[in-house]
Amino acid sequence: MTVKTMAEYMAEGTEPEVLFWVGCAGSFDQRAQRITKAFVQILNKVGIQFAILGKEEMCTGDPARRSGNEFLFQMMAYNNIQLLNGYGIKKIVTACPHCFNTIKNEYPALGGEYEVIHHATFLQQLINEGKIVVKDGGAFKGKKITYHDSCYLGRANNIYEAPRAVLEAMDVELVEMKRCKSNGLCCGAGGAQMFKEDEPGDTRINFDRSKEAVATGAHIIAANCPFCTTMLMDGVKNAEKEDSVQVLDIAEMIAQSLEA
């Protein structure tokens, strides 16, 4: 895949419509790379001019701040803000709710003011504008699907309907877990828990959450966050259901459902 960087646009004296903030997981985690590729495939298909920062992109600092290292967070944030402001970035889209929340809600206090959109909302907008057309009888038509609300998109930013609207566009049978929307249960990775060792206890949060998802009878658990995807996949494996239950990001689902 050839994806242009901001530096390349700058060298040509042009600018893209949107900057795609890939994030650490989307860059380095093998599973999350598939989500990144799916989203890029969609952007290319609908003809949106976008760029990435490439090697200039640093972590937003979310895990550093959540785990209490405020100094490291501010250092990372200032570096990113300087870079973004230097390029004159106005609009950012990201497939990670952690990056979305940090850049949207925490960067303004440090001088970084941007229009930040999570890919769930961005995909919904493209569907509403008729730019994304799901082929009739698409890959997921009629499939039983449950959707997991990630904490940083749901409770932190009140975005519940956009991802569900994206799923509805694929004509799926959406079955909700008992704990959903503002009453949803964390996958266990937020607040930098992704990078910590387990604390003493009887179970892991992701095992409990995955059991709830499997109990709906859904064939697919839809997610919108690379951390949630990893945690739910581990939970499905622990329940020995990986042959019958898939965990997919909504971007992967849309990429598979696009009209050729």
Backbone hydrogen bonds in HBPLUS format (Angstrom, degrees):
<---DONOR---> <-ACCEPTOR-->    atom                        ^
c    i                          cat <-CA-CA->   ^        H-A-AA   ^      H-
h    n   atom  resd res      DA  || num        DHA   H-A  angle D-A-AA Bond
n    s   type  num  typ     dist DA aas  dist angle  dist       angle   num
A0052-ILE N   A0004-LYS O   3.09 MM  48  6.57 148.4  2.19 142.4 152.0     1
A0008-GLU N   A0005-THR O   3.10 MM   3  5.25 123.8  2.42  97.5 111.0     2
A0009-TYR N   A0005-THR O   3.14 MM   4  6.57 158.4  2.19 150.6 156.2     3
A0006-MET N   A0052-ILE O   2.88 MM  46  6.02 136.9  2.07 156.9 162.1     4
A0010-MET N   A0006-MET O   2.84 MM   4  6.03 162.1  1.87 153.9 159.4     5
A0011-ALA N   A0007-ALA O   2.95 MM   4  6.14 150.9  2.03 140.9 148.3     6
A0012-GLU N   A0008-GLU O   3.17 MM   4  6.43 139.0  2.35 139.4 149.5     7
A0012-GLU N   A0009-TYR O   3.05 MM   3  5.17 128.2  2.33  96.8 110.7     8
A0013-GLY N   A0009-TYR O   3.01 MM   4  6.24 115.6  2.44 136.4 153.7     9
A0014-THR N   A0009-TYR O   3.03 MM   5  5.28 160.4  2.07 152.0 148.1    10
A0013-GLY N   A0010-MET O   2.97 MM   3  4.96 143.7  2.11  96.9 108.4    11
A0017-GLU N   A0049-GLN O   2.91 MM  32  5.41 136.8  2.10 126.1 137.3    12
A0018-VAL N   A0049-GLN O   3.39 MM  31  6.82 150.2  2.49 149.6 157.7    13
A0051-ALA N   A0018-VAL O   3.17 MM  33  6.73 144.9  2.30 150.7 160.8    14
A0019-LEU N   A0091-LYS O   2.97 MM  72  6.28 166.1  1.99 151.3 155.7    15
A0093-VAL N   A0019-LEU O   2.86 MM  74  6.21 162.9  1.89 161.3 164.7    16
A0020-PHE N   A0051-ALA O   2.78 MM  31  5.96 169.4  1.79 171.5 175.1    17
A0021-TRP N   A0093-VAL O   2.84 MM  72  6.06 154.4  1.91 152.7 160.7    18
A0027-SER N   A0023-GLY O   3.06 MM   4  6.14 127.2  2.35 139.1 152.6    19
A0027-SER N   A0024-CYS O   3.12 MM   3  5.14 136.1  2.33  96.2 108.8    20
A0028-PHE N   A0024-CYS O   2.86 MM   4  5.97 165.8  1.88 162.0 164.7    21
A0029-ASP N   A0025-ALA O   2.91 MM   4  4.94 150.1  2.00 130.4 139.6    22
A0033-GLN N   A0029-ASP O   2.83 MM   4  6.02 140.4  1.99 156.1 168.5    23
A0034-ARG N   A0031-ARG O   3.17 MM   3  5.66 141.3  2.33 106.8 116.1    24
A0035-ILE N   A0032-ALA O   2.99 MM   3  5.12 126.9  2.29  98.7 112.6    25
A0036-THR N   A0032-ALA O   3.08 MM   4  6.50 158.5  2.13 151.9 157.3    26
A0037-LYS N   A0033-GLN O   2.92 MM   4  6.18 162.3  1.95 149.5 153.8    27
A0038-ALA N   A0034-ARG O   2.99 MM   4  6.13 154.5  2.05 138.0 145.2    28
A0039-PHE N   A0035-ILE O   2.95 MM   4  6.22 159.2  1.99 153.6 158.6    29
A0040-VAL N   A0036-THR O   2.97 MM   4  6.22 159.2  2.01 151.8 157.6    30
A0041-GLN N   A0037-LYS O   2.86 MM   4  6.06 155.1  1.93 148.0 155.2    31
A0042-ILE N   A0038-ALA O   3.07 MM   4  6.39 150.5  2.16 143.7 150.8    32
A0043-LEU N   A0039-PHE O   2.98 MM   4  6.30 164.8  2.00 152.3 155.8    33
A0044-ASN N   A0040-VAL O   2.86 MM   4  6.10 162.0  1.90 154.4 159.1    34
A0045-LYS N   A0041-GLN O   2.94 MM   4  6.09 155.6  2.00 143.0 150.2    35
A0046-VAL N   A0042-ILE O   2.96 MM   4  6.25 157.6  2.01 157.7 162.3    36
A0048-ILE N   A0043-LEU O   2.98 MM   5  5.32 168.1  1.99 156.4 156.2    37
A0047-GLY N   A0044-ASN O   3.15 MM   3  5.04 148.8  2.26  96.4 105.7    38
A0056-GLU N   A0053-LEU O   3.24 MM   3  5.36 158.2  2.29 124.8 122.2    39
A0057-GLU N   A0054-GLY O   3.14 MM   3  5.81 163.8  2.16 119.0 123.6    40
A0065-ARG N   A0061-GLY O   2.99 MM   4  6.28 164.4  2.01 164.3 167.7    41
A0066-ARG N   A0062-ASP O   2.98 MM   4  6.13 171.7  1.98 162.0 164.6    42
A0067-SER N   A0063-PRO O   3.01 MM   4  6.02 144.8  2.14 139.5 147.9    43
A0069-ASN N   A0064-ALA O   2.76 MM   5  5.08 147.0  1.86 162.1 152.9    44
A0068-GLY N   A0065-ARG O   3.05 MM   3  5.12 160.2  2.09 104.9 110.6    45
A0073-PHE N   A0069-ASN O   3.08 MM   4  6.40 161.1  2.12 151.4 157.2    46
A0074-GLN N   A0070-GLU O   2.93 MM   4  6.17 169.0  1.94 155.8 157.4    47
A0075-MET N   A0071-PHE O   3.05 MM   4  6.26 153.8  2.12 146.1 153.7    48
A0076-MET N   A0072-LEU O   2.99 MM   4  6.22 166.4  2.00 155.1 157.9    49
A0077-ALA N   A0073-PHE O   2.80 MM   4  5.98 167.5  1.82 158.3 162.5    50
A0078-TYR N   A0074-GLN O   2.91 MM   4  5.94 167.5  1.92 146.7 150.1    51
A0079-ASN N   A0075-MET O   3.16 MM   4  6.35 158.6  2.21 143.6 149.4    52
A0080-ASN N   A0076-MET O   2.99 MM   4  6.27 163.3  2.02 153.6 157.9    53
A0081-ILE N   A0077-ALA O   2.82 MM   4  6.03 164.3  1.85 157.5 162.2    54
A0082-GLN N   A0078-TYR O   2.93 MM   4  6.03 161.9  1.97 148.4 153.1    55
A0083-LEU N   A0079-ASN O   3.13 MM   4  6.33 158.2  2.18 144.2 150.1    56
A0084-LEU N   A0080-ASN O   2.82 MM   4  6.09 168.3  1.84 157.9 160.9    57
A0085-ASN N   A0081-ILE O   2.81 MM   4  5.87 168.0  1.83 152.7 156.6    58
A0086-GLY N   A0082-GLN O   2.88 MM   4  5.88 144.9  2.00 137.0 147.4    59
A0087-TYR N   A0083-LEU O   3.09 MM   4  6.42 142.0  2.24 144.5 153.4    60
A0089-ILE N   A0084-LEU O   3.05 MM   5  5.43 173.3  2.06 154.2 152.9    61
A0088-GLY N   A0085-ASN O   3.01 MM   3  4.78 144.2  2.14  92.9 104.1    62
A0115-GLU N   A0090-LYS O   2.78 MM  25  6.03 176.2  1.78 166.7 166.0    63
A0092-ILE N   A0115-GLU O   2.80 MM  23  6.16 165.7  1.82 165.9 168.9    64
A0117-ILE N   A0092-ILE O   2.81 MM  25  6.21 160.7  1.85 160.5 167.3    65
A0094-THR N   A0117-ILE O   3.11 MM  23  6.64 148.9  2.21 157.4 166.2    66
A0119-HIS N   A0094-THR O   2.90 MM  25  5.68 142.0  2.05 152.3 149.8    67
A0100-PHE N   A0096-CYS O   2.94 MM   4  6.15 166.3  1.96 156.0 160.6    68
A0101-ASN N   A0097-PRO O   2.89 MM   4  5.92 164.3  1.91 141.1 144.9    69
A0102-THR N   A0098-HIS O   3.06 MM   4  6.19 164.8  2.09 148.4 152.6    70
A0103-ILE N   A0099-CYS O   2.94 MM   4  6.03 175.5  1.94 159.1 160.6    71
A0104-LYS N   A0100-PHE O   2.92 MM   4  5.82 157.4  1.98 146.0 153.5    72
A0105-ASN N   A0101-ASN O   2.87 MM   4  5.64 161.2  1.91 140.8 147.2    73
A0106-GLU N   A0102-THR O   2.90 MM   4  4.97 145.0  2.02 126.6 136.5    74
A0107-TYR N   A0102-THR O   3.04 MM   5  6.43 127.9  2.33 155.9 165.3    75
A0110-LEU N   A0107-TYR O   2.82 MM   3  5.25 148.8  1.92 115.4 125.7    76
A0112-GLY N   A0107-TYR O   2.96 MM   5  4.86 161.6  2.00 128.2 124.4    77
A0111-GLY N   A0108-PRO O   3.07 MM   3  5.06 166.4  2.09 107.7 110.3    78
A0121-THR N   A0118-HIS O   3.05 MM   3  5.60 119.8  2.42 115.2 127.6    79
A0122-PHE N   A0118-HIS O   3.06 MM   4  6.31 162.8  2.09 153.2 158.7    80
A0123-LEU N   A0119-HIS O   2.84 MM   4  5.85 158.6  1.88 142.5 147.5    81
A0124-GLN N   A0120-ALA O   3.05 MM   4  6.25 154.7  2.11 140.9 148.2    82
A0125-GLN N   A0121-THR O   2.92 MM   4  6.21 156.1  1.98 149.1 155.3    83
A0126-LEU N   A0122-PHE O   3.02 MM   4  6.31 157.7  2.07 147.4 153.2    84
A0127-ILE N   A0123-LEU O   2.93 MM   4  6.19 148.3  2.03 147.0 155.8    85
A0128-ASN N   A0124-GLN O   2.87 MM   4  6.14 164.6  1.90 153.2 157.3    86
A0129-GLU N   A0125-GLN O   2.88 MM   4  6.10 147.0  1.99 146.6 155.8    87
A0131-LYS N   A0126-LEU O   2.86 MM   5  5.16 134.2  2.07 163.1 167.1    88
A0132-ILE N   A0126-LEU O   3.12 MM   6  5.54 156.9  2.17 118.4 118.3    89
A0130-GLY N   A0127-ILE O   3.00 MM   3  5.12 153.9  2.07 104.0 112.1    90
A0259-GLU N   A0133-VAL O   3.14 MM 126  6.11 143.3  2.29 177.8 167.9    91
A0135-LYS N   A0257-SER O   2.93 MM 122  6.07 157.9  1.97 167.7 173.7    92
A0141-LYS N   A0138-GLY O   3.19 MM   3  5.39 171.9  2.20 116.2 118.6    93
A0143-LYS N   A0140-PHE O   2.98 MM   3  5.30 164.1  2.00 129.8 132.8    94
A0142-GLY N   A0171-ASP O   2.76 MM  29  6.11 172.8  1.77 146.7 147.8    95
A0173-GLU N   A0143-LYS O   2.84 MM  30  5.68 166.9  1.86 144.3 146.9    96
A0219-HIS N   A0144-LYS O   2.86 MM  75  5.73 149.1  1.96 143.6 148.2    97
A0145-ILE N   A0173-GLU O   2.86 MM  28  6.00 166.9  1.88 152.2 155.1    98
A0175-VAL N   A0145-ILE O   2.81 MM  30  6.01 162.8  1.84 150.9 156.7    99
A0146-THR N   A0220-ILE O   3.04 MM  74  6.52 160.8  2.08 163.8 169.3   100
A0222-ALA N   A0146-THR O   2.79 MM  76  6.13 167.6  1.81 164.2 167.1   101
A0148-HIS N   A0222-ALA O   3.00 MM  74  6.25 170.2  2.01 175.4 172.8   102
A0153-LEU N   A0150-SER O   3.26 MM   3  5.57 142.2  2.41 105.2 115.4   103
A0154-GLY N   A0150-SER O   2.82 MM   4  5.83 169.7  1.83 164.3 167.5   104
A0156-ALA N   A0151-CYS O   2.98 MM   5  6.21 163.4  2.01 170.4 170.1   105
A0159-ILE N   A0153-LEU O   2.97 MM   6  5.58 163.0  2.00 147.5 146.8   106
A0158-ASN N   A0154-GLY O   2.45 MM   4  4.75 128.7  1.69 160.9 160.8   107
A0165-ALA N   A0161-GLU O   2.77 MM   4  5.98 149.9  1.86 157.9 167.6   108
A0166-VAL N   A0162-ALA O   3.04 MM   4  6.35 149.5  2.14 150.2 158.4   109
A0167-LEU N   A0163-PRO O   3.08 MM   4  6.40 154.0  2.15 142.9 149.3   110
A0168-GLU N   A0164-ARG O   2.87 MM   4  6.13 155.8  1.93 146.6 153.8   111
A0169-ALA N   A0165-ALA O   3.03 MM   4  6.23 141.8  2.18 139.7 148.9   112
A0170-MET N   A0167-LEU O   2.97 MM   3  5.37 146.5  2.08 106.4 116.7   113
A0171-ASP N   A0168-GLU O   2.87 MM   3  5.07 160.4  1.91 111.9 115.5   114
A0183-ASN N   A0180-CYS O   2.98 MM   3  5.15 147.8  2.09 135.0 131.2   115
A0184-GLY N   A0181-LYS O   2.94 MM   3  5.15 156.5  1.99 121.4 120.5   116
A0194-MET N   A0189-ALA O   3.02 MM   5  4.20 135.2  2.22 133.3 119.9   117
A0193-GLN N   A0190-GLY O   3.19 MM   3  5.62 162.6  2.22 110.4 115.7   118
A0195-PHE N   A0192-ALA O   3.25 MM   3  5.86 153.6  2.32 112.2 117.5   119
A0196-LYS N   A0193-GLN O   3.10 MM   3  5.14 170.8  2.11 111.4 113.9   120
A0207-PHE N   A0204-ARG O   3.08 MM   3  5.29 128.1  2.36 100.8 114.3   121
A0208-ASP N   A0204-ARG O   3.22 MM   4  6.62 159.7  2.26 154.5 159.1   122
A0209-ARG N   A0205-ILE O   2.87 MM   4  6.15 167.7  1.88 160.0 163.5   123
A0210-SER N   A0206-ASN O   2.95 MM   4  5.91 157.0  2.00 137.9 144.5   124
A0211-LYS N   A0207-PHE O   3.02 MM   4  6.20 150.3  2.11 143.3 151.2   125
A0212-GLU N   A0208-ASP O   3.08 MM   4  6.43 154.0  2.15 147.8 154.3   126
A0213-ALA N   A0209-ARG O   3.05 MM   4  6.40 151.2  2.13 144.9 152.9   127
A0214-VAL N   A0210-SER O   2.84 MM   4  6.07 164.2  1.86 153.4 157.4   128
A0215-ALA N   A0211-LYS O   2.87 MM   4  5.97 150.6  1.95 145.7 153.9   129
A0216-THR N   A0213-ALA O   3.20 MM   3  5.60 153.6  2.28 106.6 114.2   130
A0217-GLY N   A0214-VAL O   3.00 MM   3  5.70 162.7  2.03 119.6 125.2   131
A0246-GLN N   A0219-HIS O   2.88 MM  27  6.37 160.2  1.92 153.4 154.3   132
A0221-ILE N   A0246-GLN O   2.74 MM  25  6.16 162.6  1.77 163.4 169.3   133
A0248-LEU N   A0221-ILE O   2.98 MM  27  6.31 155.6  2.04 152.9 160.6   134
A0223-ALA N   A0248-LEU O   2.87 MM  25  6.11 149.3  1.97 146.6 152.2   135
A0250-ILE N   A0223-ALA O   3.04 MM  27  6.21 143.1  2.18 174.5 172.1   136
A0229-THR N   A0225-CYS O   2.94 MM   4  6.17 160.9  1.98 156.1 161.9   137
A0230-THR N   A0226-PRO O   3.16 MM   4  6.34 162.5  2.19 143.1 146.4   138
A0231-MET N   A0227-PHE O   2.98 MM   4  6.26 170.3  1.99 159.2 161.5   139
A0232-LEU N   A0228-CYS O   2.82 MM   4  5.93 165.1  1.84 157.4 161.3   140
A0233-MET N   A0229-THR O   2.95 MM   4  6.04 154.8  2.01 146.1 153.4   141
A0234-ASP N   A0230-THR O   3.03 MM   4  6.30 157.0  2.09 149.2 155.1   142
A0235-GLY N   A0231-MET O   2.99 MM   4  6.25 151.3  2.08 141.2 149.5   143
A0236-VAL N   A0232-LEU O   2.82 MM   4  6.06 153.4  1.89 150.4 156.9   144
A0237-LYS N   A0233-MET O   2.98 MM   4  6.20 156.7  2.04 145.5 151.9   145
A0238-ASN N   A0234-ASP O   2.92 MM   4  6.17 155.1  1.99 144.7 151.9   146
A0239-ALA N   A0235-GLY O   3.01 MM   4  6.28 142.7  2.15 139.2 148.9   147
A0241-LYS N   A0236-VAL O   2.98 MM   5  5.43 173.1  1.99 154.1 155.1   148
A0240-GLU N   A0237-LYS O   2.85 MM   3  4.83 153.7  1.92 104.5 112.0   149
A0244-SER N   A0241-LYS O   2.93 MM   3  5.53 142.0  2.08 116.7 127.1   150
A0245-VAL N   A0241-LYS O   2.85 MM   4  5.80 147.3  1.96 165.6 173.8   151
A0252-GLU N   A0249-ASP O   3.00 MM   3  5.33 123.3  2.33 105.6 119.4   152
A0253-MET N   A0249-ASP O   3.16 MM   4  6.57 153.8  2.24 150.4 158.2   153
A0254-ILE N   A0250-ILE O   2.96 MM   4  6.21 158.7  2.00 147.2 152.4   154
A0255-ALA N   A0251-ALA O   2.92 MM   4  6.06 163.1  1.95 147.7 152.7   155
A0256-GLN N   A0252-GLU O   3.10 MM   4  6.29 146.9  2.21 140.7 148.6   156
A0257-SER N   A0253-MET O   3.14 MM   4  6.28 122.0  2.49 134.0 148.9   157
A0257-SER N   A0254-ILE O   2.92 MM   3  4.95 139.4  2.08 100.0 112.7   158
